[in-house]
Amino acid sequence: MSAHEYDPITLEILWSRLIATADESAATLLRTSFSTIVRESNDYACVLMDANGDSLAENTGSIASFVRILSKTTKHLMGRFPPGILEPGDVLMTNDPWLATGHLPDITIAVPIFRGGRIVAWTANCAHSPDMGGSLWAADAREMFEEGLRIVPVKFLQAGKPNQTLIDIIKGNVRTPELTIGDMYAQVSAAEVCAQRLLELMDEQGIDDLGPLSHAIHTRAEQVMRRAIAEVQDGEYTYSIETDGYGGKPLKLCITITVRGDEIFVDYRGTSPQIDRGCNSVLNYTSAYTEYPIKCALTPHTPKNEGSNRPLHVSAPEGCVLNPRFPAAGSARQLAGHFLAGLVFGALAPAIPDKVIADSGGGPCLRTVYAGVGYHGQRFSAVLFASGGMGATPFKDGLSCVGFPANTGAGSYEALESVAPLIFWKAELLADSGGPGTYRGGLGQEVVVEVATEEPIVLSTMSDRWQHPAFGLFGGLHGSPSKVVLNDGQPVNPKGRMMLQPRDRLTLHFAGGGGYGPPVERDVELVERDLRDELISTRAAAEVYKLAARRRPRVLAAAR
């Protein structure tokens, strides 16, 4: 069947089956993984691609950066391992930051899917590993070589047989070998399920070549995106922000978005040069977190694949913090890349005010990593993926404690306590943390965690928004900042490592989202509801929302 012969109903059914295939692959990874990073925190993605390595279907609820980058990484792997040297059962792997997602903890595997002796498709997935050695997941390394073990493109399995030399090297360089290797095999299982389900679909439907179906899907996704772009007024839209940066030196992020017909060109010229710490974002990661918010704003309800991205073009000057040169440190690349959604929305706000949201406190979100000797003398490495508040929308309040744009979450604190010597004493919403506005920003949260070991452990803190909280739009105010303190108020380095002693307690404040529209235009009933639910204080109700002054006319009108 050629591309033009797929009627809308058939195409919808087949497209949905492909998405379901990616979802089943993701469910397999979730259920077979060893680490809480995958099981609880959602830090993974699964993608099904055609024979060219172009994405066809992505698992629902995936990590936005991973799904966009996986096709690019797969194409790099295809160049290193052409079809002539591949066979059924081969599993390719890399975590090279410039070929993949920008930092070493993310392990990407890609698997060719054979049918009738030829490659008809590819499946790939990416998952954040519990540990990749080196400096731990941290922001203070000076170059990539300090950050951990780099796996150049290699076969993890060859014809179904493990590459034992590679496995031994990985085990010998990570703090948690069982969890790390266990998650890699879970990724292999997920890929196998994806391949099986695709082959079953092809057999069932008598599809010998995915090319026509791939073309039909990509064409329609591209058409939807182009129509949405064409509705935006042509022009050049600019915006810039400052971040906390490193060591008291802020970083400047600048964006120029050019809308021309049915295409968008994004340029980050003017952005600060790369730094000698781990806050640099490689271009793959920068592009992914540029394209994602554009998709969210313009075509939020259609499935995303390679076609959705074809009208979008992203560039950044080589050597800047959003396109660093090898071997720049980038383990904490989210401390630059997660700001880009707010930057995109800030630039496009004048053109599409009803389709953007205010800046989010969870972009970037505060991350803390704990490592040392835990229960029964075993080494552990654990990450807290709790989230701040999302920015408010033109029509409703921002979501509280929801990861955006990363789509990760804390999951179950009890599950984390079961595998790491940590006790979580508090996790509650922070009153007044959401940026005031006609629609209020999502609230951040306060989390208190205690070290339950018998000896010191290492803490790595990766955070921003201490000095530059999430901004509001169209008169909305900024959200609350981030903060981390130890015990009786001792400050913690926002981007550093330190030793924690047994029974030390950390108090973490996750930033709130920005507000949308002037606070004094917020519906009085919504202000009263927030006050009743203790989401805002009486001071904020009186001084920011002017509640008393706005109640009086309403009462008098009712009396008349």
C-alpha positions in Angstrom: 0.0 0.0 0.0 1.4 3.4 -1.0 1.3 6.4 1.3 -1.6 8.1 -0.5 -3.7 4.9 -0.2 -4.0 5.1 3.6 -7.5 6.4 4.3 -7.9 8.4 7.5 -9.5 5.7 9.6 -6.9 3.0 8.6 -4.1 5.4 9.2 -5.5 6.4 12.7 -5.8 2.7 13.6 -2.2 1.8 12.5 -0.8 5.0 14.1 -2.5 4.2 17.4 -1.1 0.6 17.2 2.4 2.0 16.8 2.0 4.3 19.8 0.6 1.3 21.8 3.7 -0.7 20.7 6.0 2.1 22.1 3.9 2.2 25.3 4.2 -1.6 25.8 7.9 -1.2 25.3 7.9 1.5 28.0 5.8 -0.7 30.4 8.3 -3.5 30.0 11.2 -1.2 30.9 9.2 0.2 33.9 8.4 -3.3 35.2 11.8 -4.9 34.7 14.1 -2.0 35.7 16.2 -2.3 38.9 16.4 1.4 39.9 13.9 3.8 41.3 15.1 6.4 38.8 13.1 4.5 36.1 10.4 2.8 38.2 9.5 5.8 40.3 10.8 8.9 38.6 9.9 8.3 34.9 13.4 9.2 33.6 13.3 7.2 30.4 11.7 7.1 26.9 11.1 4.5 24.2 10.8 5.2 20.5 9.9 3.2 17.4 11.6 4.3 14.2 11.4 3.4 10.5 14.4 1.9 8.6 15.9 5.4 8.1 15.9 6.0 11.9 13.1 8.6 11.7 10.8 8.5 14.7 7.3 7.0 14.1 5.9 6.6 17.6 7.0 7.6 21.1 5.8 6.3 24.4 3.1 8.3 26.1 4.4 10.4 29.0 8.0 10.1 27.9 10.9 12.5 28.6 10.7 15.3 26.1 14.4 15.5 25.4 15.0 11.8 25.1 12.3 11.1 22.5 13.6 13.9 20.2 17.2 12.9 20.6 16.8 9.1 20.2 16.4 9.3 16.4 19.5 11.4 16.1 21.5 9.0 18.3 20.2 6.0 16.3 21.4 7.6 13.1 24.8 8.1 14.5 24.9 4.4 15.5 23.6 3.4 12.0 26.6 5.3 10.6 29.0 3.5 12.9 27.3 0.1 12.3 26.0 -0.1 8.7 23.4 -2.8 7.8 26.0 -5.0 6.3 27.7 -5.7 9.7 24.5 -6.0 11.7 22.5 -9.2 12.4 19.5 -10.2 14.5 20.1 -10.0 18.2 22.5 -7.0 17.9 22.0 -4.3 20.5 23.9 -1.1 20.1 24.8 1.3 23.0 26.3 4.7 23.7 26.2 7.4 26.3 28.4 9.9 24.4 27.1 13.3 25.3 27.5 14.8 21.9 25.9 11.8 20.1 23.1 11.4 22.6 21.4 13.3 25.4 24.2 15.5 26.7 25.4 13.8 29.8 27.0 10.4 30.8 24.3 9.0 33.1 21.8 8.6 30.2 22.3 5.2 28.5 20.9 4.9 24.9 20.4 1.5 23.3 19.2 1.0 19.7 18.1 -2.3 18.1 17.6 -3.0 14.4 14.4 -4.9 13.7 14.9 -7.6 11.0 12.1 -9.1 8.8 12.8 -11.4 5.9 16.5 -10.9 6.3 16.5 -7.1 6.1 16.2 -4.2 8.5 12.6 -2.9 8.4 12.7 -0.6 11.4 14.6 0.4 14.5 13.7 0.7 18.2 15.6 2.7 20.7 15.2 3.7 24.3 17.1 5.8 26.8 17.2 5.6 30.6 19.0 7.5 33.3 21.4 5.1 35.0 21.7 4.9 38.8 25.4 5.6 38.5 28.1 6.0 35.8 31.1 6.5 38.1 33.3 9.6 38.1 32.3 12.6 40.1 28.7 11.4 40.7 25.9 13.3 39.0 27.1 16.7 39.8 27.5 20.3 38.5 31.1 21.1 39.6 33.3 18.9 37.3 35.6 20.9 35.0 35.4 18.6 32.0 33.6 15.6 30.8 36.4 13.2 31.7 35.8 13.8 35.4 32.1 13.1 35.1 32.1 9.3 34.6 32.6 6.5 32.2 32.0 7.4 28.5 30.7 4.5 26.3 31.5 5.2 22.7 29.2 3.5 20.2 29.5 -0.3 20.8 27.6 -3.5 20.7 26.2 -4.4 24.1 24.9 -7.6 22.7 26.2 -9.3 19.5 23.8 -11.8 17.9 22.1 -12.0 21.3 25.3 -12.7 23.2 26.5 -10.2 25.9 29.7 -8.2 25.3 31.3 -9.4 28.5 34.3 -7.2 28.2 32.1 -4.1 28.1 30.0 -5.3 31.0 33.1 -6.0 33.1 34.4 -2.5 32.3 31.1 -0.9 33.3 30.8 -3.0 36.5 34.4 -2.0 37.5 33.7 1.7 37.2 30.3 2.3 38.8 29.2 2.5 42.4 26.1 0.3 41.9 27.0 -2.4 39.3 24.0 -4.6 39.9 21.5 -1.7 39.5 23.3 -0.2 36.5 23.7 -3.5 34.5 20.2 -4.6 35.6 18.7 -1.4 34.1 20.6 -2.0 30.9 19.2 -5.5 30.5 15.7 -4.0 31.2 16.3 -1.6 28.3 17.1 -4.6 26.1 13.9 -6.4 27.2 11.9 -3.2 26.3 13.5 -3.1 22.9 12.7 -6.8 22.3 9.1 -6.3 23.2 8.9 -3.3 20.8 10.4 -5.4 18.0 8.0 -8.3 18.6 4.9 -6.2 18.6 5.9 -4.4 15.4 6.6 -7.7 13.6 3.2 -9.0 14.8 1.5 -5.9 13.4 3.3 -6.2 10.1 2.4 -9.9 9.8 -1.2 -9.2 10.7 -1.7 -6.4 8.2 0.5 -7.9 5.5 2.9 -4.9 5.6 6.2 -5.8 4.0 7.6 -2.3 3.9 7.0 0.4 6.6 8.1 3.1 4.1 4.7 4.1 2.8 3.1 4.1 6.3 6.0 6.1 7.7 5.7 8.6 4.9 1.9 9.0 5.5 2.4 9.5 9.3 5.3 12.0 8.9 3.5 13.9 6.2 0.4 14.4 8.2 2.3 15.4 11.4 4.4 17.9 9.4 1.2 19.4 7.7 -0.4 19.9 11.1 2.7 21.7 12.4 3.1 23.8 9.3 -0.6 24.9 9.4 -0.1 25.9 13.1 3.0 27.9 12.3 1.3 29.7 9.4 -1.3 31.1 11.8 1.5 32.9 13.8 2.3 36.4 12.4 5.6 36.5 10.6 8.3 38.3 12.4 11.3 38.2 14.6 10.7 37.6 18.3 13.4 38.0 20.9 13.8 37.4 24.6 16.6 37.0 27.1 17.0 35.9 30.7 19.8 35.6 33.3 20.3 32.4 35.4 22.2 32.0 38.6 25.1 30.6 36.7 28.1 29.2 38.6 30.1 30.7 41.5 28.2 33.9 41.6 28.6 34.6 37.8 25.2 34.7 36.1 24.7 33.2 32.7 22.8 35.0 30.0 20.5 33.0 27.6 19.3 34.9 24.5 16.8 33.7 21.9 15.7 35.0 18.5 12.7 33.2 17.0 12.0 34.0 13.4 8.6 33.0 12.0 8.6 32.8 8.2 5.6 31.4 6.5 5.2 27.8 7.8 8.7 27.5 9.3 10.3 28.6 12.5 14.0 29.4 12.9 15.5 29.6 16.4 18.9 31.2 17.1 20.6 31.5 20.5 23.2 34.1 19.4 24.1 36.4 22.3 24.1 33.5 24.8 27.0 33.3 27.3 30.1 31.3 26.4 30.5 27.8 27.7 31.9 27.5 31.2 34.4 25.1 32.8 31.7 23.5 34.9 28.9 21.0 34.2 26.1 23.4 33.3 26.7 23.2 29.5 24.0 21.9 27.2 25.0 20.1 24.0 23.1 21.1 20.8 21.1 17.9 20.8 19.7 18.7 24.2 19.2 22.4 23.4 17.3 21.6 20.2 15.1 19.1 22.0 14.0 21.5 24.7 13.4 24.2 22.1 11.2 22.1 19.8 9.2 20.6 22.7 7.7 23.9 24.0 7.0 25.0 20.4 5.1 21.8 19.9 3.2 22.3 23.3 2.2 25.8 22.3 1.2 25.2 18.7 0.0 21.6 18.3 -0.5 20.1 21.8 -3.1 17.5 20.9 -1.4 15.6 18.0 1.1 12.8 18.4 4.7 13.9 17.9 7.2 12.3 15.6 9.9 13.2 13.1 7.4 15.0 10.9 6.4 17.4 13.7 10.0 18.7 13.8 10.7 19.2 10.1 9.5 22.9 10.0 11.6 23.7 13.1 15.3 24.8 12.8 17.5 25.4 15.8 21.0 26.8 16.0 23.4 28.1 18.6 26.9 29.5 18.3 29.5 26.8 18.7 31.3 27.4 22.0 28.4 28.9 23.9 26.7 27.3 26.9 24.0 25.9 24.7 26.4 24.4 22.2 29.7 23.7 23.9 32.8 22.2 22.4 34.1 18.8 23.4 35.1 17.9 26.1 33.1 20.5 28.0 31.5 19.3 31.3 27.8 18.8 31.0 26.6 16.5 33.6 24.1 19.1 34.9 23.2 20.3 31.5 19.6 20.7 32.7 20.7 23.8 34.5 20.8 25.5 31.1 18.6 23.4 28.9 15.5 23.4 31.2 15.4 27.2 31.0 14.6 27.1 27.3 10.9 26.4 27.6 10.4 29.7 29.5 12.7 31.5 27.0 10.6 30.2 24.1 7.3 31.2 25.7 8.7 34.6 26.7 9.7 35.3 23.1 6.4 34.0 21.6 4.2 35.6 24.2 3.5 38.8 22.1 2.6 36.7 19.1 0.5 34.0 20.7 -0.5 35.2 24.2 -3.3 32.7 24.6 -1.0 29.7 23.8 2.0 30.2 26.2 2.4 29.7 29.9 4.5 31.7 32.4 7.9 30.5 33.5 8.0 27.3 35.5 9.8 26.8 38.8 10.6 23.2 37.8 12.7 24.3 34.9 15.3 23.6 36.0 14.2 21.7 39.0 16.3 21.3 42.1 18.1 17.9 42.1 19.9 16.3 45.0 22.0 13.1 44.7 23.0 10.9 47.6 25.8 8.3 47.6 27.7 6.2 50.1 27.4 3.0 52.1 23.9 2.1 53.0 22.0 -0.9 54.3 23.9 -4.1 54.8 27.2 -2.5 53.9 26.1 -2.1 50.2 27.0 1.0 48.2 24.0 3.1 47.1 23.3 6.1 44.8 19.9 7.7 44.9 18.4 10.8 43.3 15.5 12.9 44.5 13.4 14.0 41.5 10.8 16.1 43.3 9.5 19.1 41.4 8.6 22.8 41.6 5.5 24.5 40.3 4.5 25.1 36.7 3.8 28.5 35.3 0.2 29.8 35.1 -1.7 29.6 31.8 -3.9 32.2 30.2 -6.9 30.3 31.5 -6.1 28.5 34.7 -3.6 28.2 37.6 -0.3 26.4 37.1 0.1 22.9 38.3 1.8 22.4 41.6 4.9 20.2 42.1 4.8 19.0 38.5 8.0 18.5 36.5 8.1 20.7 33.4 9.7 20.6 30.9 11.4 17.4 32.1 8.3 15.3 33.0 10.1 13.5 35.8 8.7 13.2 39.4 9.6 12.0 42.8 7.4 9.0 42.8 7.0 7.2 46.1 9.2 8.5 48.9 8.6 5.2 50.6 10.1 3.4 47.7 13.2 5.6 47.8 13.5 5.0 51.6 13.4 1.2 50.9 16.6 1.3 48.8 18.5 4.2 50.2 19.3 5.1 53.9 17.2 8.3 53.8 14.1 9.3 55.9 11.7 11.8 54.4 10.1 13.8 57.3 8.1 16.3 55.3 6.8 16.9 51.7 4.2 19.7 51.7 3.1 22.6 49.5 4.8 26.0 50.2 2.2 28.7 50.8 2.8 31.9 48.7 5.3 30.1 46.5 3.1 30.3 43.3 3.6 33.6 41.5 0.6 35.9 42.0 -1.5 36.7 39.0 -4.9 36.6 37.5 -4.0 33.0 37.3 -1.6 31.9 40.0 1.6 30.0 39.3 1.8 26.4 40.6 3.1 26.0 44.1 6.6 24.6 45.0 7.1 22.4 48.0 9.2 21.9 51.1 10.9 18.6 51.6 12.9 17.5 54.7 15.2 14.5 54.4 17.4 12.9 57.0 20.5 10.9 56.6 20.0 7.5 58.2 23.5 6.0 57.8 26.1 5.1 60.3 28.8 6.9 58.4 29.1 10.1 56.2 27.6 10.1 52.7 28.2 12.4 49.7 25.6 15.0 48.6 25.5 16.5 45.2 23.2 19.5 44.8 22.2 20.8 41.3 19.9 23.8 41.4 19.2 27.3 40.1 16.6 29.9 40.7 18.0 31.0 44.0 18.5 34.5 42.6 16.4 34.3 39.5 12.9 32.8 40.2 10.4 31.9 37.5 9.1 35.0 35.9 5.4 35.9 35.2 3.8 37.1 32.0 1.5 40.0 31.2 1.6 41.5 34.7 1.9 38.2 36.6 4.5 38.1 39.3 7.5 35.7 39.8 7.3 32.6 41.9 9.3 31.8 45.0 13.0 31.0 44.7 14.8 27.7 45.4 16.6 27.2 48.7 18.5 24.3 50.4 19.7 24.5 54.0 21.3 22.0 56.4 20.2 21.4 60.0 19.9 24.7 61.8 20.1 26.8 58.6 23.6 26.3 57.3 23.6 27.2 53.6 24.4 24.6 51.0 26.2 25.2 47.8 23.5 25.2 45.1 25.9 23.5 42.6 28.4 21.6 44.6 29.2 18.4 46.5 29.7 18.0 50.3 29.7 15.4 53.0 26.6 14.8 55.1 27.0 13.3 58.5 24.6 10.7 60.1 21.4 12.3 61.3 22.0 15.5 59.2 18.7 17.0 57.9 18.3 18.9 54.7 15.4 21.3 54.1 14.7 21.8 50.4 12.5 24.5 48.9 11.4 23.8 45.4 10.6 27.0 43.4 7.1 28.1 42.4 5.9 28.9 39.0 5.3 32.4 37.6 1.8 34.0 37.5 -0.1 35.1 34.4 -1.9 38.5 34.3 -2.2 41.2 37.0 -2.9 39.8 40.5 -5.6 42.4 41.2 -7.7 41.0 38.3 -7.8 37.5 39.9 -11.4 36.4 40.7 -12.2 37.2 44.3 -13.6 33.8 44.9 -10.4 32.2 43.7 -8.4 34.4 46.1 -10.7 33.4 49.0 -10.4 29.7 48.0 -6.6 29.9 48.0 -6.8 31.6 51.4 -9.1 29.0 52.8 -6.9 26.2 51.5 -3.8 27.9 52.9 -2.2 28.2 49.5 -1.7 31.9 50.1 -1.2 33.9 53.3 -3.5 36.6 54.7 -0.7 39.0 53.9 -0.6 38.1 50.3 -4.4 38.2 50.1 -4.4 41.7 51.5 -1.3 43.3 50.0 -0.9 41.5 46.6 -4.5 40.6 45.7 -6.1 43.6 47.5 -8.8 41.3 48.8 -10.4 43.6 51.3 -10.8 46.5 48.8 -12.3 44.2 46.2 -14.7 42.5 48.6 -16.4 45.7 49.6 -17.9 46.7 46.2 -19.2 43.2 45.8 -21.0 43.3 49.2 -22.4 46.7 48.5 -23.7 45.6 45.1 -25.4 42.6 46.6 -27.0 44.8 49.2 -28.5 47.0 46.5 
